[in-house]
Amino acid sequence: MQHTLCYIRKQKEILSSSNLEDLFQFVVKTNTTLNISDVLLHNNNFFLQVLEGDKDSIQDLFANIRRDQRHHELLLILNQKVENRIFNNYEATFSVLKSKEDIERLNNYLSTNSFKDKYSENIKTLIEPFLL
Ligand SMILES: Cc1cc2nc3c(=O)[nH]c(=O)nc-3n(C[C@H](O)[C@H](O)[C@H](O)COP(=O)(O)O)c2cc1C
C-alpha cells in the first residue's frame, strides 16, 4: 500500500523565475532519489503538489516542506492510503508543471490512462483551476 498527500500553498513572496527553476530542479532530483512520485504545479503565487510513495518517506518530506519559509497558508487536501500511484509512470520531466501545456498534458494523461478511481478523479478536479 502506498500513501499520497496533496496540498495547496500560497507563496509568501514572488519567487524570481531563477529561484523557481532552482526549486523545480531540486524537487525533481530529490524526489527521484527518495523514490517519491510527485507533480508540482505553480500558478499565480500558488503551488499545488501531489506526493506519492512510502508513507514514512512522504511524511518526513512533508514535515520539511511545512517548515519551508518560502510559503505559508498551507491547505492539506489529501492525506490517505492509495492502492497504486498515479504518477510513477509519469515522465520525470513532467513532474514539475510550468506552463498551461504541461497542465493540459497532465489532464490528458489522467483522462486517457484509465484512472477511474475516486483518487484520480479528485486529482483531476484539483488541477482544473490551474488549467484556466
Ligand atoms: C512549493 C514547494 C514544494 C517543495 N517540494 C519539495 C519536494 O517535493 N521534495 C523536496 O525534497 N523538497 C521540496 N521542497 C523543498 C523543501 O521545502 C525543503 O527546502 C527541502 O526539502 C530541504 O529541506 P532541508 O533543508 O530541511 O533538508 C519544496 C519547497 C516548496 C516551496
The ligand as an SDF file (V2000), in Angstrom:
LIG
                    3D

 31 33  0  0  0  0  0  0  0  0999 V2000
    6.2100   24.5150   -3.0930 C   0  0  0  0  0  0  0  0  0  0  0  0
    7.3970   23.7240   -2.6170 C   0  0  0  0  0  0  0  0  0  0  0  0
    7.4260   22.3650   -2.8590 C   0  0  0  0  0  0  0  0  0  0  0  0
    8.5090   21.5930   -2.4490 C   0  0  0  0  0  0  0  0  0  0  0  0
    8.5200   20.2710   -2.7360 N   0  0  0  0  0  0  0  0  0  0  0  0
    9.5830   19.5290   -2.3770 C   0  0  0  0  0  0  0  0  0  0  0  0
    9.6550   18.1620   -2.7210 C   0  0  0  0  0  0  0  0  0  0  0  0
    8.7440   17.5980   -3.3180 O   0  0  0  0  0  0  0  0  0  0  0  0
   10.7670   17.4750   -2.3590 N   0  0  0  0  0  0  0  0  0  0  0  0
   11.8140   18.0680   -1.6870 C   0  0  0  0  0  0  0  0  0  0  0  0
   12.7930   17.3960   -1.3740 O   0  0  0  0  0  0  0  0  0  0  0  0
   11.7560   19.3660   -1.3620 N   0  0  0  0  0  0  0  0  0  0  0  0
   10.6890   20.1160   -1.6920 C   0  0  0  0  0  0  0  0  0  0  0  0
   10.6700   21.4330   -1.3740 N   0  0  0  0  0  0  0  0  0  0  0  0
   11.8010   21.9980   -0.6300 C   0  0  0  0  0  0  0  0  0  0  0  0
   11.6150   21.7310    0.8720 C   0  0  0  0  0  0  0  0  0  0  0  0
   10.6450   22.6320    1.3810 O   0  0  0  0  0  0  0  0  0  0  0  0
   12.9400   21.9210    1.6320 C   0  0  0  0  0  0  0  0  0  0  0  0
   13.5170   23.1450    1.3120 O   0  0  0  0  0  0  0  0  0  0  0  0
   13.8980   20.8140    1.2500 C   0  0  0  0  0  0  0  0  0  0  0  0
   13.2930   19.5580    1.4820 O   0  0  0  0  0  0  0  0  0  0  0  0
   15.2110   20.8980    2.0580 C   0  0  0  0  0  0  0  0  0  0  0  0
   14.9190   20.8070    3.4160 O   0  0  0  0  0  0  0  0  0  0  0  0
   16.0990   20.7810    4.4960 P   0  0  0  0  0  0  0  0  0  0  0  0
   16.9480   21.9610    4.1910 O   0  0  0  0  0  0  0  0  0  0  0  0
   15.4020   20.8770    5.8230 O   0  0  0  0  0  0  0  0  0  0  0  0
   16.8130   19.4730    4.2880 O   0  0  0  0  0  0  0  0  0  0  0  0
    9.5870   22.2110   -1.7550 C   0  0  0  0  0  0  0  0  0  0  0  0
    9.5450   23.5840   -1.4980 C   0  0  0  0  0  0  0  0  0  0  0  0
    8.4710   24.3620   -1.9470 C   0  0  0  0  0  0  0  0  0  0  0  0
    8.4770   25.8420   -1.7010 C   0  0  0  0  0  0  0  0  0  0  0  0
  1  2  1  0
  2  3  1  0
  2 30  2  0
  3  4  2  0
  4  5  1  0
  4 28  1  0
  5  6  2  0
  6  7  1  0
  6 13  1  0
  7  8  2  0
  7  9  1  0
  9 10  1  0
 10 11  2  0
 10 12  1  0
 12 13  2  0
 13 14  1  0
 14 15  1  0
 14 28  1  0
 15 16  1  0
 16 17  1  0
 16 18  1  0
 18 19  1  0
 18 20  1  0
 20 21  1  0
 20 22  1  0
 22 23  1  0
 23 24  1  0
 24 25  2  0
 24 26  1  0
 24 27  1  0
 28 29  2  0
 29 30  1  0
 30 31  1  0
M  END
$$$$
